[in-house]
Amino acid sequence: MSASPGSFWRRYGRWLPGLLISLVAVIVLINLVSWQDLKAAFLSVSLVSLLMAILLTFLSLILRAQAWRIMLGSTRPSLFYTFLIINEGYLLNNLFPLKAGEFGRAIIMGQNTRLGTFHVLSTIIIERALDIGIAAGMLLATLPFAIGAEWAKSVAVIALIFVTAGFGILFFISANTQKVKNWMEKVTQKNAWISRWVAPRLNSLLEGFQILNSPLKFLAVLGLIALSWLMWLLLYYVMLVPMVPGTLLWQAAFVESILALGVAVPSAPAALGVYEAAMVGGLAILRVAESVALGYAIAMHFLQFAFTGIFGVWGITRDGLSLGSLFNRVQSSQKSEPAKEEME
């Protein structure tokens, strides 16, 4: 029996804004480029540059995996398995909309460690906040060298303000966890559904934020995430130099920060179109031809997709999961429905 139009819209309607944004970005890019120049940009990438890019991608994700292990505490799995779970999350992001990969890896890791989905999700929230903060800081640091990027400065300042305010709230909550829990109990007692389903998830989130109470662990996480970004910076540089000879390191950092903030915009799976548009826009500020910039963006996007796809499929196969069943569980978690692993 087929689903009614109303239920179909409720399930998939929230995908529409992101798909439309991606479609507009793709149409604009197609009308900007010269296909001959695009082909030349692809052919300029050497095998050595590609191998270095693969190595740097691997190192970046290993560093990120170690940072995540510190946040998870003593129940963490091995470094390589954590690396696989991160790639599983990226694979889901590449195939499904609405940042499904963040919930996906929270579900897998939550079940693996028995910490629960929402406890693990809190560590991913911290990781993403650090990412936005680093990206905004890099953008502000490179803006003086990139003339005519005042709009980007406003975006970076706003992002830093939100990240700073968000961490201020998280630090306050983590320092007053019991008071917050007591307040939540008073509020949720008046509603049985909130008390049964919402409150336990909020408690799990609060427990995951406890890493913020340990300055040494937090600094270790921050350092590892920063090193992960350094690997990505070198990756962007290594891939850009063959296409744009004479590229400077700060230019790669500028493009990397523009991309990181740009892909936060709702889009189709894998940030299709939006990824390329952000990259082309950042390189246009540096006066790189649109066709060359698009060739670079497509090469980088394909490298990311292929790398995370290989290790993501490896991880999902190892866990005995299927993409369809995992995505269904992600949708259930996003709707705050009871997840199986949290009921055990």
C-alpha positions, 0 to 999 in steps of 0.5 A, spaced: 500 500 500 503 506 497 504 512 502 499 518 502 501 524 499 501 527 505 505 522 509 510 523 503 511 530 504 512 530 511 517 525 510 521 528 504 519 535 504 524 537 509 529 535 504 527 540 498 530 546 501 537 543 500 536 540 494 533 546 491 539 550 493 544 545 490 540 545 484 541 552 483 548 552 485 549 546 479 546 551 474 550 557 476 556 553 475 555 550 469 554 556 466 560 559 468 565 554 466 569 553 460 569 545 459 576 545 455 579 549 461 576 544 466 579 538 462 586 541 462 585 543 470 584 535 471 589 533 467 594 538 471 594 533 477 600 529 478 600 522 481 605 524 486 600 530 488 594 525 488 598 520 493 600 525 498 593 527 498 590 520 500 596 520 505 594 527 508 587 525 508 588 518 512 592 522 517 587 527 518 582 522 519 586 518 524 588 525 528 580 526 528 579 519 531 584 520 536 580 526 539 574 523 539 576 517 543 579 522 548 572 525 548 568 518 549 572 516 555 574 509 557 569 505 553 572 507 547 574 502 541 580 502 538 583 507 534 582 504 527 575 502 528 573 509 531 577 511 524 572 507 520 566 509 524 568 516 522 568 514 515 561 511 516 558 517 518 561 521 512 559 516 507 552 517 510 552 524 509 555 523 502 548 519 500 543 522 505 541 529 506 540 533 513 547 531 516 545 524 517 552 521 518 552 525 524 546 521 527 549 515 524 556 515 527 552 517 534 548 511 533 553 506 531 558 508 536 553 509 542 551 501 541 558 499 540 560 503 547 553 502 550 554 510 552 547 511 548 546 515 541 545 522 545 551 521 549 555 520 543 552 525 539 554 530 545 561 529 543 560 530 536 557 537 537 563 539 541 567 536 535 563 540 530 563 547 534 571 546 534 571 545 527 566 552 526 571 556 530 577 553 527 574 555 520 572 562 522 579 563 525 582 561 519 578 566 515 579 572 519 587 570 519 587 570 512 582 575 510 587 581 510 591 578 504 585 576 500 582 583 498 575 584 497 572 579 502 568 583 506 562 579 506 566 573 508 569 577 514 562 578 516 560 571 516 567 569 520 565 574 525 558 571 526 560 564 526 566 566 532 560 569 536 556 563 535 561 558 537 564 562 543 557 563 545 555 556 544 561 554 548 560 559 554 553 555 554 556 548 554 561 550 559 556 553 564 551 547 563 557 542 564 559 546 570 552 546 573 550 539 571 546 537 577 542 543 577 540 543 570 538 536 571 534 538 577 531 543 573 529 539 567 526 534 572 521 539 575 519 541 567 518 534 565 514 532 570 508 535 567 508 531 561 509 524 561 511 524 553 517 529 555 519 525 561 519 518 558 523 520 551 526 527 551 528 527 558 533 521 558 536 524 551 537 530 554 541 527 560 545 523 555 547 529 552 549 533 559 553 527 561 557 527 554 559 534 555 563 533 561 569 533 557 569 540 558 570 540 565 577 537 564 581 542 561 587 537 560 583 533 556 579 539 552 586 542 550 588 535 548 582 534 543 583 541 541 590 540 539 588 534 535 582 537 531 587 543 530 592 538 527 587 534 523 585 541 520 593 542 518 593 536 515 587 538 511 590 545 509 597 541 506 592 537 502 588 543 499 595 546 498 598 540 495 592 539 490 592 546 488 599 548 486 599 543 480 592 547 477 594 554 480 602 554 480 605 559 485 599 558 490 601 560 497 599 556 503 595 562 506 591 562 500 589 554 501 587 556 508 583 561 505 579 557 501 579 551 506 575 556 511 571 558 506 569 551 504 568 549 511 563 555 512 559 554 505 558 547 506 554 549 513 548 551 508 543 546 507 544 542 501 543 535 497 547 529 499 554 530 499 553 538 499 553 537 491 553 543 488 554 547 494 561 544 495 563 546 488 560 553 489 563 555 495 570 553 492 569 556 486 567 563 490 573 562 494 578 561 489 574 567 485 576 572 490 583 570 489 582 571 482 583 564 479 579 562 473 572 559 474 573 553 470 580 552 474 577 553 480 571 548 478 576 543 476 579 543 483 573 543 487 571 537 483 577 533 484 577 535 491 570 533 492 571 526 488 577 524 493 573 525 499 567 521 496 572 516 494 576 515 500 570 516 505 566 511 501 571 505 501 573 506 508 565 507 510 563 501 506 568 497 510 566 499 516 558 498 515 560 491 512 564 490 518 558 492 523 553 487 519 549 493 517 546 496 511 545 503 509 538 503 508 537 500 515 542 505 518 538 511 515 532 509 518 534 508 524 537 515 523 531 518 521 528 515 528 533 518 532 532 525 529 524 525 530 526 523 538 523 516 537 526 511 542 532 508 539 533 500 540 540 501 543 537 506 548 532 501 550 536 495 551 
